[in-house]
Amino acid sequence: MNSTPLIELRQVTKMYGAGATALQALKGVDLTIQAGDFVAIMGPSGSGKSTAMNTLGCLDTPTTGAYLFNGVHVEKLSRDQRARLRRQFLGFVFQGFNLLARTSAQENVELPLLYRGESAKTRHAMAAKALASVGLAGWEHHTPAELSGGQQQRVAIARAIVTEPTVLLADEPTGNLDTQRSKEIMELLWGLNAQHGITILMVTHEAEMAAYAKRIVRFVDGVVASDALNPHPAGLHTHEVH
């Protein structure tokens, strides 16, 4: 078994601005995530959870401290190298779906593959497979306007997983959905983690959604205030029936 953690933050700080107006968003964060984990990141507004997520997603770099991804020091990579790491290993799901409006579900999902330079044939096949895996086989040619909120988020998840990422970063993935759709999306994320081994990092402020995770990490004032295993993830109960 690989003993190297998939992700490690060591004493990570993040400063924005300088002088009297400087804001320290992270104040020495230590966090270790193993491959195959499902972590919910919680905390009040301004606690540093979004900054931590942006750092983990290679969208931002630490001011001081180290970020290791599979043993590689991400904070020492160039912008291009970080972009490559993002493209190859990370998938992103946002609260606002971020789909292209006049574009079919299929084309939305193909987008990351287009950036990778995959052939049209490969893109079509991979996108169809990703859409089927989120329960949207047969919906390939519908535009976002023809889909419900829950279906749009499924398209967004298909787009995030089409590149077969190691890690899925989900920022309030159920924030714009009603309770029933939220549960469906969480069941879907649970399945991606349990059946496909995708490591999931999810920011949420909803305890019912965090209940699906294997671990719950709480940020307060720029540090990790608590990091606890969840002995009974919600996904287990619903999946035992099948």
C-alpha positions, -999 to 999 in steps of 0.1 A, spaced: 0 0 0 12 35 -8 20 52 24 25 87 8 -6 107 14 -23 119 -18 -25 154 -5 -7 172 23 -8 207 35 20 216 59 18 248 79 1 266 50 -5 303 54 -22 327 29 -19 364 30 -39 388 8 -28 424 5 0 440 25 6 464 54 -24 476 75 -50 461 51 -34 427 49 -57 398 55 -44 364 67 -69 339 53 -49 308 64 -28 307 96 -8 275 95 -30 248 81 -20 211 84 -42 187 65 -35 152 52 -58 134 28 -53 98 17 -63 85 -18 -100 74 -18 -110 96 11 -143 116 10 -138 148 31 -164 175 39 -148 209 46 -170 231 68 -167 264 86 -183 298 89 -179 325 63 -144 338 64 -130 307 81 -105 300 53 -123 270 39 -126 285 4 -90 297 4 -79 262 14 -100 247 -14 -85 271 -39 -50 261 -28 -59 224 -30 -73 230 -65 -40 247 -76 -60 279 -83 -40 297 -56 -6 292 -40 4 294 -3 22 324 10 43 301 32 42 264 40 41 234 17 14 217 -5 23 182 -16 3 163 -42 14 127 -44 47 137 -29 53 166 -54 58 201 -39 30 220 -57 40 254 -42 73 251 -62 57 244 -96 54 271 -123 19 284 -133 20 261 -164 29 231 -143 1 238 -119 -23 241 -148 -11 207 -161 -16 191 -127 -51 206 -126 -60 193 -160 -46 158 -154 -56 150 -118 -84 174 -107 -121 178 -115 -142 207 -103 -179 210 -94 -193 244 -84 -225 256 -68 -235 275 -100 -231 246 -125 -211 269 -148 -225 252 -180 -223 269 -214 -260 279 -221 -264 273 -258 -243 241 -258 -256 205 -254 -249 184 -224 -226 163 -245 -206 193 -257 -204 207 -222 -189 175 -209 -165 173 -238 -149 207 -230 -121 195 -207 -112 169 -233 -110 196 -260 -84 214 -239 -65 182 -237 -65 178 -274 -84 145 -276 -98 135 -310 -135 140 -317 -142 103 -316 -125 99 -282 -143 130 -268 -177 116 -279 -171 82 -264 -157 95 -231 -185 122 -227 -212 96 -234 -197 73 -208 -194 101 -182 -231 112 -188 -242 76 -185 -223 72 -152 -243 102 -137 -276 88 -149 -281 110 -180 -278 85 -209 -303 98 -235 -300 134 -225 -268 141 -244 -284 166 -269 -303 187 -244 -291 222 -235 -290 234 -199 -323 253 -204 -340 220 -211 -326 204 -179 -337 207 -143 -313 221 -117 -304 186 -106 -298 174 -141 -276 205 -148 -255 196 -117 -252 160 -130 -239 174 -163 -214 195 -144 -203 164 -124 -200 144 -157 -178 172 -170 -157 171 -139 -151 133 -141 -148 129 -178 -110 132 -176 -110 105 -149 -95 127 -123 -79 115 -91 -96 142 -70 -130 158 -73 -132 192 -57 -169 202 -51 -177 237 -38 -212 238 -23 -224 213 -50 -259 212 -36 -262 250 -28 -287 257 -56 -308 226 -53 -338 215 -33 -336 188 -6 -345 159 -29 -321 169 -57 -294 176 -31 -298 140 -18 -296 126 -54 -264 146 -60 -248 134 -27 -258 98 -36 -240 103 -69 -209 117 -53 -210 89 -27 -211 63 -56 -182 80 -74 -161 77 -42 -172 42 -32 -173 25 -66 -148 45 -86 -123 54 -59 -124 91 -67 -111 111 -38 -137 138 -30 -131 172 -12 -164 190 -7 -170 224 8 -205 226 23 -223 245 51 -251 219 53 -247 192 79 -270 169 60 -247 170 30 -215 167 51 -231 135 67 -222 117 34 -185 122 39 -161 98 56 -144 128 74 -155 162 84 -129 189 87 -139 222 103 -121 255 97 -123 284 121 -103 316 118 -79 303 92 -69 270 109 -83 235 111 -103 235 143 -114 199 142 -108 168 119 -131 139 127 -139 106 111 -176 102 104 -184 66 117 -217 63 98 -216 81 64 -252 87 51 -244 70 18 -239 37 35 -275 33 46 -290 39 12 -265 17 -6 -269 -13 17 -304 -19 4 -294 -26 -32 
